[in-house]
């Protein structure tokens, strides 16, 4: 079985002629950096936005009510982030990352609680994840999981 890494994902996107975008919070641009390290990334990656603070998430398109009711570390926020990224970048598919990488509890959410949203043609899928480790291990696990989830979804729907 082929490893579902950034090169595998890039191949899927290019074969299908799809463009990807991202909205990142806890990963702080790590996903975009990983994707842009693939030669020819401009053939499948439109861009990414780091929306670390809630006010920037709102600028992207996350509703203030969502942040107040569910918090930034939530399925609802991840959904709105990926949907808004797809709309903003006019991409075929978008991924979002939001969660708590630590070092302490945030919004009553434990360290390692992460939500990943993927929007494809106005349909959004969200995934709740739980990772262990230090801050950077959680961020890296989030990116790796996002790449795998994107690959799985693309295999399934295309």
Secondary structure, DSSP 8 states (H G I E B T S, - for coil): ----SHHHHHHHHHHHT--EEEEESTTTTHHHHHHHTSTTGGGTEEEEEE--SHHHHHHHT--HHHHHHT-SSSHHHHHHHHHHHHHHHT-SEEEEEEE--SSS-BTTB-TTEEEEEEEETTEEEEEEEE--SSHHHHHHHHHHHHHHHHHHHHHHH-
